[in-house]
């Protein structure tokens, strides 16, 4: 209990309380880590005792394994409370391996997912390895929707933690494939749009165009998603401009035929204005048009990257059209 008699020592009292609470928190974390280590040792003792001749002769081996699994899981949760993420992940992996030996595939997959979630905070590569083990189990069991979600998680790890866009794309594609197989088209399209985004960044424009047009076409068949088609056509048109001006003009006409409302959109008007500047080799006009658009509708990093590439092509290739 802290009592401050005057306002002069109020700050000191608050500071002291914060230090005290921090110290208690550290003690609790250390205590949890110690208890977890004891549970790991206990699990190992149970497993070793279960291997004895008399243990196997008179049974009880499976109960020892179950008890060891419980110890590993309890240890993992204590390590989590102590913020020892790698140790928590390892403990969950030990529990998963034991579940597999006991033919508990579903429980093993669950523990591998738990391990992956812990490793995500400390060792992203280990997290990926654990999630892949869980995916292998789920696909073998025919649980493709769950496998797809974990492929998506792996893609996000490669995307944000490991900065490996090629592998991120691979896992987004696999996730989309599994989602499609399970008729989860909305989830599949979400992953495909990620593939298109990074394909364009990696200058694989044809792949990006194919996906954007595919998702836009699917959106037109859904009254709730129809409005979003203009964004996908806009992105596809920018990818076309990165390749060839004439193809971009034909593509815009095709998009207007598929979705007449696209013709009156700001996105379509911007594309047409940019095409005009490209035909005239007017770099300054191109820049001003983009600035005017951005002042009203803020362009994100992806759009900025594509537009800068197109502008650079204009400057370097006067005969672009």
C-alpha positions in Angstrom: 0.0 0.0 0.0 1.3 3.5 -0.9 0.2 6.7 0.9 1.3 10.1 -0.2 0.7 12.9 2.4 1.6 15.8 0.1 1.5 16.5 -3.6 5.3 17.0 -3.5 6.0 13.3 -3.1 3.2 12.1 -5.3 5.5 11.6 -8.3 8.0 9.7 -6.2 5.3 7.4 -4.8 4.0 6.6 -8.4 7.5 6.0 -9.6 8.2 3.7 -6.6 5.0 1.7 -7.2 5.9 1.3 -10.9 9.3 0.0 -10.0 7.8 -2.4 -7.4 5.2 -3.8 -9.9 8.0 -4.2 -12.5 10.1 -6.1 -10.0 7.2 -8.4 -9.0 6.4 -9.0 -12.7 10.1 -10.1 -13.2 9.9 -12.4 -10.2 6.7 -14.0 -11.5 8.3 -14.5 -14.9 11.4 -16.1 -13.4 9.2 -18.3 -11.2 7.1 -19.4 -14.2 10.3 -20.2 -16.1 11.6 -22.3 -13.2 8.4 -24.2 -12.9 8.3 -24.8 -16.6 11.9 -26.2 -16.5 10.8 -28.6 -13.7 7.9 -29.8 -15.8 10.2 -30.5 -18.7 12.4 -32.6 -16.5 9.4 -34.4 -15.1 8.2 -35.2 -18.6 11.6 -36.6 -19.5 11.6 -38.8 -16.3 8.1 -40.1 -17.2 9.2 -41.0 -20.7 12.4 -42.7 -19.5 10.5 -44.7 -16.8 8.0 -45.8 -19.5 10.8 -47.4 -21.4 11.8 -49.8 -18.7 11.4 -53.5 -19.1 8.8 -53.9 -16.3 6.9 -50.8 -17.5 6.5 -52.3 -20.9 5.8 -55.8 -19.5 2.9 -54.7 -17.2 1.6 -51.8 -19.3 1.3 -48.2 -18.3 3.5 -47.0 -21.1 0.7 -45.1 -22.8 -0.4 -43.4 -19.6 3.3 -42.2 -19.1 3.2 -40.7 -22.6 -0.1 -38.9 -21.8 1.4 -37.6 -18.5 4.5 -36.4 -20.4 2.4 -34.7 -23.0 0.5 -32.9 -20.2 3.8 -31.8 -18.6 5.1 -30.4 -21.9 1.9 -28.5 -22.5 1.8 -27.1 -19.0 5.5 -26.1 -19.4 4.8 -24.5 -22.7 2.1 -22.3 -21.2 4.4 -21.3 -18.3 7.1 -20.4 -20.8 4.6 -18.3 -22.6 3.7 -16.5 -19.3 7.5 -15.9 -18.8 7.7 -14.6 -22.4 10.2 -17.3 -23.3 8.8 -17.9 -26.7 11.5 -20.2 -28.1 11.3 -22.5 -25.1 7.5 -22.5 -25.3 7.6 -23.4 -29.0 10.0 -26.3 -28.3 7.8 -27.6 -25.5 4.8 -27.6 -27.8 6.8 -29.4 -30.4 7.8 -32.1 -27.9 4.1 -32.6 -27.1 3.2 -32.7 -30.8 5.8 -35.4 -31.5 4.4 -37.5 -28.7 0.9 -37.1 -30.0 2.1 -38.4 -33.4 3.6 -41.4 -31.8 0.4 -42.1 -30.0 -1.6 -41.6 -33.3 -3.2 -38.4 -32.1 -2.8 -36.5 -35.4 -5.3 -33.8 -34.7 -3.8 -33.0 -31.3 -0.3 -33.1 -32.8 -1.4 -30.5 -35.5 -2.9 -28.3 -32.8 0.4 -28.4 -30.8 2.4 -27.6 -33.9 0.2 -24.6 -34.5 0.7 -23.5 -30.9 4.4 -23.9 -31.4 4.3 -21.9 -34.5 2.5 -19.1 -32.8 5.2 -19.0 -30.1 8.1 -19.1 -32.6 6.5 -16.3 -34.6 7.6 -13.9 -31.8 11.2 -15.0 -31.8 12.2 -17.3 -34.6 10.1 -16.9 -37.8 11.9 -19.7 -39.7 11.0 -22.2 -36.9 7.5 -20.9 -37.0 7.3 -21.7 -40.7 8.7 -25.2 -40.0 6.1 -25.9 -37.3 3.2 -24.7 -39.5 4.4 -26.8 -42.4 4.3 -29.9 -40.1 0.7 -29.0 -39.1 -0.3 -28.5 -42.8 1.1 -31.9 -43.7 -1.1 -33.5 -41.1 -4.2 -31.4 -42.0 -3.9 -32.2 -45.8 -3.4 -35.9 -45.0 -6.7 -35.7 -43.0 -8.4 -33.8 -45.9 -8.8 -30.6 -43.8 -7.8 -28.3 -46.7 -9.6 -25.2 -45.5 -7.5 -25.3 -42.3 -4.3 -26.0 -44.3 -5.1 -23.0 -46.5 -5.3 -20.7 -43.5 -1.9 -21.8 -42.3 -0.4 -21.4 -45.7 -1.7 -17.9 -45.6 -0.1 -17.4 -42.2 3.2 -18.7 -43.6 2.9 -16.2 -46.5 2.4 -13.4 -44.0 5.5 -14.4 -42.1 7.6 -14.4 -45.3 5.9 -11.1 -46.2 6.4 -9.2 -43.0 9.1 -11.0 -41.0 11.5 -12.6 -43.5 11.0 -10.2 -46.4 11.0 -13.0 -48.9 8.3 -12.1 -51.5 8.9 -15.1 -53.8 8.1 -17.5 -51.0 5.2 -15.4 -49.8 3.7 -15.6 -53.3 4.2 -19.4 -53.3 2.2 -19.8 -50.1 -0.5 -17.3 -51.0 -0.9 -19.3 -54.3 -1.1 -22.6 -52.4 -3.6 -21.1 -50.0 -5.7 -19.8 -52.8 -5.7 -23.2 -54.5 -6.9 -25.0 -51.3 -9.5 -22.3 -50.7 -10.9 -22.7 -54.2 -11.0 -26.5 -53.8 -13.2 -26.0 -50.8 -15.4 -23.4 -52.5 -14.1 -20.6 -50.3 -13.9 -18.2 -53.2 -13.8 -15.0 -51.2 -10.8 -16.2 -49.2 -9.2 -17.5 -52.4 -9.5 -14.2 -54.1 -8.0 -12.4 -51.1 -4.9 -14.5 -51.4 -4.8 -14.2 -55.2 -4.9 -10.4 -54.9 -1.8 -10.6 -52.7 -0.2 -12.8 -55.4 -1.0 -10.2 -58.0 0.3 -7.3 -55.8 3.7 -9.0 -55.4 3.9 -10.3 -58.9 3.6 -6.8 -60.2 6.2 -5.6 -57.7 8.5 -8.4 -58.9 7.8 -7.2 -62.5 5.8 -10.3 -63.4 3.1 -8.1 -65.0 1.4 -10.7 -67.1 0.7 -12.8 -64.1 -0.6 -9.8 -62.1 -2.9 -8.8 -65.0 -4.3 -12.3 -65.3 -5.2 -12.3 -61.6 -6.6 -8.8 -61.5 -8.8 -9.4 -64.5 -9.9 -12.8 -63.1 -10.9 -11.3 -59.7 -12.6 -8.3 -61.4 -14.6 -10.6 -63.6 -15.7 -12.7 -60.6 -16.6 -9.5 -58.7 -19.0 -8.4 -61.5 -21.1 -11.5 -60.9 -21.7 -10.4 -57.3 -23.8 -7.3 -56.5 -22.0 -6.8 -53.2 -18.5 -6.9 -54.8 -19.3 -5.3 -58.1 -18.0 -1.9 -57.1 -14.6 -3.2 -56.2 -14.0 -4.3 -59.9 -13.0 -0.8 -60.9 -10.0 -1.0 -58.5 -8.8 -4.3 -60.0 -9.3 -3.0 -63.6 -7.3 0.1 -62.6 -4.4 -2.1 -61.2 -4.5 -4.3 -64.3 -4.4 -1.2 -66.6 -1.3 0.1 -64.7 0.4 -3.2 -65.2 -0.4 -3.1 -68.9 1.1 0.4 -69.1 4.3 -1.0 -67.6 4.5 -3.4 -70.6 2.9 -1.8 -73.7 0.9 1.3 -74.4 -1.2 -0.2 -77.2 -2.2 -3.2 -75.2 -3.2 -0.9 -72.3 -5.5 1.0 -74.6 -7.2 -2.1 -75.8 -7.5 -3.4 -72.2 -9.2 -0.2 -71.0 -11.7 -0.6 -73.9 -12.3 -4.2 -72.9 -12.8 -3.2 -69.2 -15.3 -0.5 -70.2 -17.3 -3.1 -72.2 -17.3 -5.5 -69.3 -18.2 -2.9 -66.7 -19.7 0.3 -68.2 -19.6 2.2 -64.9 -15.8 1.9 -65.1 -15.8 4.5 -67.9 -17.0 7.3 -65.6 -14.7 6.4 -62.7 -11.8 8.6 -61.6 -9.5 5.6 -62.1 -10.5 5.2 -65.7 -10.2 8.9 -66.4 -6.7 8.9 -64.9 -5.6 5.9 -67.0 -6.9 7.7 -70.2 -5.2 10.9 -69.3 -1.9 9.1 -68.6 -2.2 7.3 -72.0 -2.6 10.7 -73.7 0.5 12.1 -72.0 2.4 8.9 -73.0 1.4 9.3 -76.6 2.7 12.9 -76.5 5.8 12.0 -74.5 4.7 14.6 -72.0 6.5 13.6 -68.8 5.6 16.9 -67.0 1.9 16.5 -67.9 2.0 12.9 -66.7 3.5 14.0 -63.3 1.0 16.8 -62.9 -2.0 14.5 -63.6 -0.8 12.0 -61.0 -0.3 14.8 -58.5 -3.8 16.1 -59.1 -5.3 12.6 -58.6 -3.2 12.0 -55.5 -4.4 15.2 -53.9 -8.0 13.9 -53.9 -7.5 10.1 -53.8 -4.3 9.2 -51.9 -2.2 6.7 -53.8 -0.5 4.0 -51.7 3.0 2.6 -52.1 2.1 0.0 -54.8 0.4 2.6 -57.1 3.3 5.0 -56.6 5.8 2.3 -57.5 3.9 1.3 -60.7 3.5 5.0 -61.8 7.1 5.8 -61.2 8.1 2.8 -63.3 5.8 4.0 -66.1 7.2 7.5 -65.9 10.8 6.2 -66.0 9.9 4.2 -69.1 8.6 7.3 -70.8 11.8 9.2 -70.0 14.0 6.4 -71.2 12.0 5.2 -74.2 10.7 8.1 -76.3 9.2 5.7 -78.9 7.2 3.9 -76.2 4.0 4.0 -78.2 
